[in-house]
Amino acid sequence: MGSHENQGSLPGHNTSPQEGVILNPDPVLNVANEHHHGHLHHGGAAANPVNHPDEVVYSNPTPNKSFDKETGDYATNEKSFTDEESGNVGHIAVEEATGRKHFISHYYRKFRPFVHIFIWLLFTAWWIVGLVRFRHTKNWLIPFLLYLAITLRIIFLWLPVNYVWNPVKLVWHHTAFRIYEMIPKVLHKPLAATVTVGVFLIGTMVPAESGENTRASRAQALFGLVVMIAAMTATSRNMRLIPWHTVIGGMLTQFIIAIFVLRSQAGYDIFNFISTLARTLLGFADQGVVFLTDDTVPQKSWFLTGVVPPIIFFVALVALCYHVGLIQWFVGKFAAFFFWTLRVSGAEAVVAAATPFIGQGESAMLIRPFVPHLTLAELHQVMTCGFATIAGSVLVAYIGLGLNPQALVSSCIMSIPASLAISKMRYPEAEESITSGRVVIPEDGEERAANALHAFANGAWLGLKIAGMIISTLLCIIAFVGLINGLLTWWGGYWGAEDPVITLQLILGYLFYPVAWLLGVPKNELLQVGELIGQKIIINEFYAFNNLRTDPRYLALSGRATLIATYACCGFGNVGSLGTQIGVLSQIAPGRAGDVSKVAISALLAGIVSTLTSAAVAGMLYTDAIGPATHS
């Protein structure tokens, strides 16, 4: 464990591996109180938190607990399954469902080897047949990756991962790590920064020019990225404590993901496959619409029938995946990656990994037992991640509007390492974190569905509420913007401002004109892109995206400007989401409401800048080949 001689010591304190931070007096870090916090110190990661930083622990469900002064312990308050407001639909026979589940589990365990062999043989035959018959007519990469993923998953269900991971670590420690140790410690960060700058310069300036893809426009976007990083550093809460390993690693990860998506055929194929799957979901939702209405309704270009049904279906599908543990598995793997590569705390890694899948409020719910104990920097990071990207539940809606799916999906992923870097520049860690050296994903047992059907019904109900919120919000916002524009036009008419008329969009366009220039937007389209960025920040991203796909002024934008605008608007960083995040975190930990409000504005700024860095990187790597896809 790390030492803190220069910071003093606390009796019975379970110190973390952090160095140079103020010791956290939170009782949860006192060894004598560990029995009150089974979700953390009774897990495998607590037993060996430093030697296995890549280990992800999925703890048991954590019920509501209240401290009983008479007994001196915590009392458990169970929650019923009948609270419809929380998304739980109807009364569930939990005992009966559990019995059926145990019956199926018994036979599954008995015949498990044969089931796995059958699945592997089935997909092996599928892959071989496809390779023989369609090798020259269809893409072979996606089927191969799918087959490889299934094969590896089945292998590691039987083979402990340590048999593979330990040799990898052995090779790493005797090759790359040994070279790293030979370099003087004082040169580690300067060399890492130099390599990162070199990667950025080569990736941006070496490719040949073509059409809108000029070196001048790429250099313009690169300059904008430098300006944003410099601004976050200059306005840092404590510049001396900025963890440059996290900053350099986060920005480099963002750039590598962008190169993979925008410059490589394999990356394009993979993300095109993901976007094709997302678009296919729209077709399945249309089948439900046809059943409820007729076969002509899905063909209409109505928001109510073209965008809302896929949202409901997708949220229900996510709830089902969450029930069977698929979402948690993905979150755990991504969390381990961020935790190991960027050296963030366990709570920050879990939220960063979960946000693109389940959204800003729901990702905070994953670490609900830890929220009352988060440091100010961790609260800042949790909120920044939420503002920097969008959730999967609305991703399908944006694809339904006709936006570039590859840009949306890649932006969601790119903005996460960027948000970790930007947040650590803006608000570096100065306190001791209780999840430093530990990646723990508590399983929420309060609202756990009894079976898959119950989870799917809960998801459908939640999807209906999300869709209703989007519809009502858009209706009110569009009407309110119309009211403001009417007043501004009337007021400007007395000044003779009639061509162009004064509108909110025009004002926002001029306010964010410099921002659009820093992203590498062509000079004759700066005003329109500035308007879209302003609409996204002041109103919301849905309003900006809707205008991008329906307003003739924005439909005429070039491929470069459209792609940059798509990346720049792909985040929840707006004034409305500020209230949402404050409300969610204050409900989870009422005692931290003041701290949440203290860091909220800074987190909103950091989240907006994180999204804009993704847009700048897109401007640096734009090619004419991906231009037509922006109008898909």
N, C-alpha and C positions, 0 to 999 in steps of 0.2 A: 504494500500500500504506500501511497505517497506520504511524505512527511510534511509537517507544518510548524517546524520549530520557530520560524520567524513570525508565526501568527499566534503563538500560544497554544494551549491545549485545553480540552474540556474533559472532566472525569467521565469514564465509560463511553467516550465518543468513538463511534465506528467511522473512522476517517475514510475518505474517498481518495483515489489516486490523483486528484487535482493538486496543482502546485500554485503558490502565489495568490491564493484566494482567501477571503475571510471565512473562518470556521462558522458553519451553520449551527446555531443553537437549537434547531428544531428537535423536539423530543423523539421524532421518528428515527434519528441517527444515534440515539442512546441505546446501547446494547441491552440495557435492562428493560426497555420497552418493546423489544422486537416481537414479543408475542402478540402485541396489538396490531402488527402490520404484516400478517402472513403473506400478503400479496407481493412483498418485496424481499424480506430477509429470509423467508422460508423457501425461496425458490432456488433452483440450481445456479442461477447467475450470482446470487448472493454468496453461495458457498465458495465460489472461485471466480470473482468478478473480473480480475485483471488478466489471468492466464488464458481466459477464453472470451475475448471481447466480441467474437463473432457469434457467441451462443445466444439464442433467443429463447426466452422462457415464456410459455403461455400459462399463466397462473389460473387457479381455480376461480369460479365465479365469486365475486365479492359482494355480499349482501349489505344492506344498509346497517350501520352500526351506530349506536348512541351510547355514551359512557354513563354507567350506573354508579353514582356516588356511593351508594350503600354497599354494593358488592365489590366496588373497585375494579370493575371490568366492563367490557363492552357488551351491550345487549343487541341481539339481532332482530331486525324488523323485516319480515318477509313481505313482499308485495304480491298482490293477486294478479291474475291474468285477465281481469275484466275491465281494465281501464282503457276504454276506447280512445280517449284523448291521446294516450301514449302510443296509439297504433295497434294495440292488442284487441283483436276482434273476437267477441263472444267468450263463453265459458269453455274451458278445455279440460277433458278428462286426462289429467297428467299421469295418473297411475297407470291407466289402461294403455296410453301411448307408450309409456316407459316400458311396460311389460312386452309389448309388441317389438319395441326396439331391441330389448335384450334377447328376445327369441331370434330375431334376424341376425343380431350380432353373434350369437352362439354358433349358428350354422356358417356364418361368414368366416369366423375364426377357424372353424373345423376344416373348411374347404378352401381357405385363403390361398394356399400355393397353386391350386388348380385354377382358381379364378384369375390370378395374376398371369399364369402361363397362357391361359386362353386369351386374355386381353392382349398380351404381347404377340402371340401368334397371329391373332386377327389383324392387328395393325401392321405386323411384318408382311403378311400376305397383301394387305392393301397397298403398302408402300412399294413392294416389288412389282405388283401388277401395274400400278400407276407409272412406275419408272420405265417399265418395258413398253407400255402402250402409248404413254403421253409424254415421253421424254423430250420430244422435239416440238410438241404442239402446246404444252402447258408448262407453267413455271414449276421447276422441280425443287426450288429452295424451300418454299413454305411447307410442302409435304414432308421433306426431309427433316426440317427443324421440329415439326410436330411429332414425327416418329421418334426423333432423338430425345425430345423432352419426355415422351411417354416411357421410352426404354430406360432412361436414366432414373426417372421417378420410381419405376418398378424395381430397378436394381438397388436403389438406396432405401427402399422399404425393407430390404433383406440384408443389405450390407451397411454396417455402421459408417457414417460419413467420415469418421476419424481415420478409417483405413485409407481414404483418399486424401483427406485434408492434411494429415500429419506428414506424409511424404512431400506434399506441396509446400508446407511450411518449412520442412527441412531444407528443401532445395532453395527456397526463398532466403532463408537465414544464411545459407552458405554461398549465395551468389549476390543478388541485388542488395540485400541488407548489409552484407559485409562491405561492399563497395560504399554504401551509404555511410557506414560507421567509419570508414577510412577518411572521409571528408571531414575537416574540422567543423565542429558544431556551429561555430559562428558563421560559416559559409552556407549552411543548409538552406536557409530562407532566401538569401540573395541568389543562389544558384537555381532554386526552384522557381523564383520569380523570373529569372533570365530565360529559363527553358520555356516557361509559360508564354512570355512575351514573344519568344521566337516562334512557338507554335501558332500564336495568333497572327503574327506577321506573315509567315509562310502560307498559312491557310487562307489569308485574306488577299494578299498581293500577288502571289505566284500565278494562280490560274489566269488564263488568257481572257482578254476582253471580248464581249459580244453584246451588241444591242444596248440595253439599259445597264448591263453588267459591266460597268467601267471601273477601272481602278480608283478613279477619283470618287465615285459614289461609295465604293467599299471603304476607302480611307475616311470618308465623311462619317460612316457608321462606326468605324473603329475609334475615331476621335470622340464621338458621342459616348461610347462605352467608357473610354478613359475619363471623360468629364464626369460621368455618373459615379464611377469608383472614387475619383478624387473628391467629389462633393460629399459622399457618404463618409469618407475618411476624415475630411475637414470638419464635419459636423458630428463626429463621434462623441459619445458620452465620455469615453476615456481612451484616447488614441494609443496610449502606451500599453493597454491591455488587449489590443486587437489580436486575435489568434490568426496569424497570417497563414498558418498551415490550412485552416478551414477556408479562408478567403481564396487562396491560390487554388486549392483543390476543388472548391465549388465552382469557380469561374472556368477552370480547365475542363471539369466534367461537363458543364453546360456547353462549352465549345465543341468538345468531342462528340457529344450527342447530336449537335447541330450538323457537324460534318457527316456523321453517319447517315442522318436523315436526308440532308439536302445535297450531298455530293457523292454518295456511294449508291450503286445500283442495288446492293443487298439491303441497305437501310431503307431505300425507297420501296423495295418490294415488300419488306416486312411491315412497314407502316401503312403501305397501300393495302396490304392484306387485313390489317387491323381496322382501317377505315372502311374497307369493303364489308367486313363483318358488322361494323356499326351501322352502315347504310342498310344492310339486310334486315336489321332489327326493325327499321321503318316499315318494311314490307310485311313483317309478321304482325305489327300493330295494325296495319291497314286491314288485315283479315278480320280483326275484331271490330273495326269500324264498319266494315261491310256487313257483318252480322247484325250490328245494332242499327244500321241505316240502310244503304243500298250501295251497289258497286260504283256509283257515280261520285259519291262524296269524297273518297280518297283522291280523286283526280282534280278536285278543286284546290286552288292555291290559297286556302284559308289557314290562318294560324291555328284556329280552334280545332280543326280536323287533321291538319298536317303535322303539327308539332306537339300538341298536348297528349294525344294517345301514346306516342312512343315514350314520352317521359314517364307516364304511369306504368307502362309495361317494363321499362328498363329498371325503375326503382324496385318493382316487385322482383325482378330477376336478380338484382343485387342483393336484396334481402334473402333470397333463397341461397345464393352463393355464400353469403355471410353465415347462414345457419349451418351449412355443411362444412364450413371452415376454410373455404377456398380463398376468401378475401384475407383472412387472418394469415394464411400461409404466404401469400404474396407480400403482405405488409411486413411480415417477419423477415423475409429475405431482403427486401429493399431497406428495411431498418438496419439490418446487420451490415449492409453495404455502406450506408451513410455513416453509421457508427464507427466502422473500421477505417474508412477512407478519410472522412472529414473530421474525426475526433470530436463529435458532438455528444451530448449526454444521451442516455437511453430514451428519456421522454421526448427530447427533440427529434431523435431519429425515428421514433414510432410515428409521431405526428407528421413529420416530413414525408414519410413513406405512405401514410394513409390518406393524406389530403387529396391527391388526384383521384383516388378511388371513391371516397365517400364524402368529401366536402369539408368545409371549414368548421362547422359546429360539431359534426359527427366525429371528426378526427380527434378533437379535444375530449370527446366522451370516451375514447379508447384509453386515455390515461387519467380517467376521473379520480381514481384513488390517490394520484400523485399531485393533482392540480393544487390542493391547499398547501403543498410543500414546495412548489416550484419557485425558483429564484426569479427576480425581476427580468433578468436576461432571458430566461427560459419562457416566461410569459410573453415577452416581446417576440421571441422566435416562433412560438405557437401561433400567435396572431399574424405574424408576417407570412408564414406558410399559407394560412388561409386566404390572405389578401392577394398572394402572388399568382395563384392558379385558380382553375375552376374545378367543379366536381363532375364525376361521371354521370350523375343524374341529369345535368343540363347539357353535357357534351353532345348527347344524341339530339337534343333540341336545336343546338347550333348547327349541327350537320344537316338537320332537316331544313334549315333556312337556305342551304346551298353553299355553305362556307367550305373551304378546303379542309377535308378531314385530316390529311397528313399534317398540316400546319397546326390544327387544333390539338391533336394527340401529342405531337412532338413538343409543342409549347407547354402543355401541362407538365411534361417530364423535365424539360429544360429549366423551367422556372423554379423547381424545387431545390437543386443544388445552388442556384443563384440566390434564392431566398435565404438559405443558410449562410452564404457568404456575406450578403448585404446586411442581414440582421446582425451578424457578429461584428461588422464594421461599425454599424450605427449604435449598437448597444452591446458591447463585449461583456463577457461574464466576469463578475467581480466577487461572486459569492460561491459557497460550496454547494454543489448539487447532490441530492440524495440518489440520483440515478446515474452518476458519473461512474463509468466502468460496468454498467449493467443495462441490458436491453430486456425489459419486462413488459409483456403485453397482457394486462389483466383482462380476463374474460368477464363481460358484464352478464351476471346471472339474474338481474332484476327483471328484465323484460325478455328473457329467452323464450323463444317459441317452443311448444311441445313437440312439434314435428315439422316436416318440410311444408306441408299444406298450410299449417298455421303461419309459418314464416312468410310464405308467398302471399297469404291474405293480408298479413300485417304490412308487407311491402306495397301491395296494391292500395291499401288505405293511405299509407304514407305518400305514395306517388300521387294519389288524388289530391292530398293536401298541398304538396309541392306544386302541382300543376295549377291548382286554384290560386295559390299565392302568386305564381308568375302571372297568371291572367289578370288578377285584380291589380297587381302592382303595375303592370304595363298599361292597363286601362287608365289608372289614375295618373301615372307619370306622363303619358302622352297627352292626356287632357290638360294636365297642369302646365306642361311645356307649351301647349297651344295657347293657354291663358297668358303666360309670360310673354310669348311672342306677340300676341295681340296687343298687350300693353306697351311693349317696346316699340312696335310698329306705329301705334297711335302716338306715342310720345315723340318718336323720331320724325314723324310726319310734320310736326310743327317746326322742326329744324331743317326741313327740306331734304331729309335723308330718305329718298325713295328708290334710289338705284345705286347700290343694293339697299334693301330695307334692313333696319336694325332688328336682328333676331338673337336669341340665346346662342344658336349655333354659330353665328357670325362672330359674336364676342368670344366664345370659347376657341374658335379657330385662330383668332389673332393671339389669344393668351398662350396657346400651345403651339404656335407657329415655330418658335425656336426648338421645341422638343421634337417636332416632326423633322426638322432639319438635322438634328443630332442623330436621328435614326437612319439617315441616308435616303430620305424620300426625295424624288425629283423636285426641282424648285417650282415648277408650274403646278404641283399638286400638294404643296405644303399646307395651304389653307384648308383643303378638304380633309386631309389626314389629321391636322391639328384639331379640326372640329370633332372628328370621331373620337380622338383621345380625350378631349374635354368632355364629350357626352358620356364616355365610359366612366370617367372619374366623378363627375358631378351628378350624373343620373345613375346609370348602370350599364354593364356591358351588353345586356340583352337589347337595350334601346339602340346602342351604337351598332351592334351586329345587324339588327333589323334594318336600320337605315343603310348600312353598307350593301345589303342585298336587295333593297327595294327602291331607294331614292335614285333617280336618274343621275344626279350630280356625282354620286359615288360609284354607280355602275360603270361610269365612263373612265374610272381610274385605270392606270396601267397595271400590268401584272406585278411589277415591283412594289408599287404603292399599296396595292390591295393586299399582298402578302405581308408587308410590314405592318399595315393597319390591323390585319387579323391577329398577328402576334401581339401587338401593342394593346389590343382590347381583350385578350384572352386571360382575364383574371378578375377576381372578386374585389379588387381594390377600388371601392367607391364609398361615398358617404353613407349610403344605406347599409352596406355590409358592416360598417363600423359599429352601428347600433346592434346589429345581429350578434357580432362576436362579443361585445361587452355584455350583452344580455345572457348569452350561453355560458360564458365563463363565470359570470357573477352568480348564475343559478347553480353551477357545479360547486363553486367555492364562495359562498356569500361573504366569508371573512376576508377574501382577497379582492373584493369589488373595487376598493380604492386603488390598489396596485394595478389592477387591470385598466382602470381609467387613466392612470398615470402614464402608462406606456402605449396606450391605444393609438394616439395620433402619430407617434413616432413609428409604430408598427405599420400603420396605414401607408405612410410615406415610403417605408422600406419595401413594403409589398408592391406598391406601384412601380418603384424603381426596379425591383426584381423582374417584373413583367416587361418593362421597357428594355432591360438588358437583353432579354430574349429577342425582342424586336430588333435591337441593334445588331445582334449576332446574325439574325436572319438577313438583315441588310448587308452584312459583310460577306455572306455566303450565297446570296441569291444568284441564280443562273436563269437564263432564258428558257431552259428545258422545263423548269418547274413553274414558269409563268402561267401557261394555260391551265394548270391544275388549280390555280387560285380562283378561277372562275367556274369551278365544277359545281 
